[in-house]
Amino acid sequence: MAKRVLVVDDEMHLRLYIKAVFESAGYETAMAKNGEEGLARAREFMPDLVSLDLMMPGEGGIRLYRNLRSDPELGRVPVMVVSAIAGGTFEHALRAVRTGADTPLPDPEAYVEKPPTPQSLLDAAARALGAGGA
């Protein structure tokens, strides 16, 4: 059975690109354009992996990440962050969010900097799924 990937990104061209990469590699995919839609889609689609952009308007990526991690059914689903934020800056931002949180956030299972290559996405997904994925 194919692994399921939920792609959450506010940029339509990137959603479609990431979706195409995963589908061409045999994954089943679903998409969402923001955090609110992403949480609803995750609950109905029950993905094995979430590909998540952090910088989104409205219900942003960090809020969705927090909601996923605190959800009883989705909390163990690995998250692969795909972001234009450089790796070091991302770590600093996540640390700041952790510090102000009631419940500290764990690190995501994988991180890919934009613009992603097909191979970087597939390699990061394999690592994330191998890190105790659903």
C-alpha positions in Angstrom: 0.0 0.0 0.0 1.3 3.4 -1.0 2.4 5.8 1.8 0.2 8.9 2.0 1.7 12.5 2.0 -0.2 15.6 2.9 1.3 18.7 1.2 0.5 21.9 3.0 1.8 25.1 1.3 0.1 28.4 0.5 1.9 28.7 -2.9 -0.1 26.7 -5.4 2.8 26.1 -7.8 4.8 24.6 -5.0 1.9 22.5 -3.7 1.5 21.1 -7.2 5.2 20.6 -7.7 5.7 18.7 -4.4 2.5 16.7 -5.1 3.8 15.7 -8.5 7.2 14.6 -7.1 5.6 12.3 -4.6 3.0 10.9 -6.9 5.7 10.1 -9.5 7.5 8.2 -6.8 4.4 6.2 -6.0 3.0 8.1 -3.0 -0.7 8.9 -2.6 -1.1 12.6 -1.9 -3.5 15.3 -0.7 -3.1 19.0 -0.6 -4.0 22.0 1.6 -3.3 25.7 1.2 -3.1 26.8 4.8 -2.9 25.5 8.4 -6.6 25.4 9.0 -7.3 23.4 5.8 -4.2 21.4 6.5 -5.5 20.2 9.9 -8.9 19.3 8.5 -7.3 17.4 5.6 -4.9 15.6 7.9 -7.8 14.4 10.0 -9.7 13.1 7.0 -6.7 11.8 4.9 -4.7 10.3 7.8 -1.3 10.8 6.1 1.9 8.9 6.8 3.9 12.1 6.3 3.1 15.8 6.3 5.1 18.2 4.0 4.7 21.5 5.7 5.6 25.1 4.7 6.1 27.3 7.8 5.5 30.8 6.4 1.8 30.9 5.5 -0.8 33.6 6.1 -3.6 33.1 8.6 -3.3 29.7 10.3 0.5 29.5 9.8 2.8 26.5 9.6 4.1 26.7 13.1 0.5 26.8 14.5 -0.4 23.8 12.3 2.8 22.0 13.5 1.8 22.6 17.1 -1.8 21.4 16.4 -0.5 18.2 14.7 1.9 17.5 17.6 -0.8 17.9 20.2 -3.5 15.9 18.3 -4.0 12.4 19.8 -4.3 10.7 16.4 -1.9 12.8 14.3 0.8 13.5 16.9 3.0 10.6 15.7 2.8 11.5 12.0 6.2 12.6 10.9 6.6 16.2 9.6 8.9 17.3 6.9 9.3 21.0 6.9 9.7 22.6 3.5 10.6 26.2 3.9 12.3 29.2 2.4 13.6 29.9 5.9 17.3 28.9 6.1 18.0 25.9 8.3 19.8 27.8 11.0 17.1 30.5 11.1 14.4 27.9 11.3 16.1 26.2 14.3 16.3 29.6 16.0 12.6 30.3 15.3 11.5 26.9 16.5 13.6 27.2 19.7 11.9 30.6 20.4 8.4 29.0 19.9 9.4 26.1 22.1 10.6 28.5 24.9 7.3 30.3 25.0 5.1 27.2 24.7 3.3 25.4 27.5 4.4 22.2 25.9 7.7 22.1 24.2 7.7 21.3 20.5 9.8 18.4 19.2 12.0 18.8 16.2 10.4 17.9 12.9 11.6 14.6 11.4 13.1 16.3 8.3 13.8 19.7 6.9 14.1 20.8 3.2 15.0 24.3 2.2 13.2 25.9 -0.7 13.5 25.6 -3.6 13.4 21.9 -3.2 14.7 19.4 -5.7 12.8 16.2 -6.3 15.7 14.2 -4.8 15.9 16.4 -1.7 12.2 15.9 -1.1 12.3 12.1 -1.6 15.4 11.7 0.5 14.0 13.8 3.4 10.7 11.9 3.2 12.5 8.6 3.4 14.4 9.8 6.4 11.3 11.1 8.1 9.3 7.9 7.4 12.2 5.9 8.7 12.3 7.9 11.9 9.3 6.1 13.3 6.7 7.3 10.9 3.1 6.2 11.0 
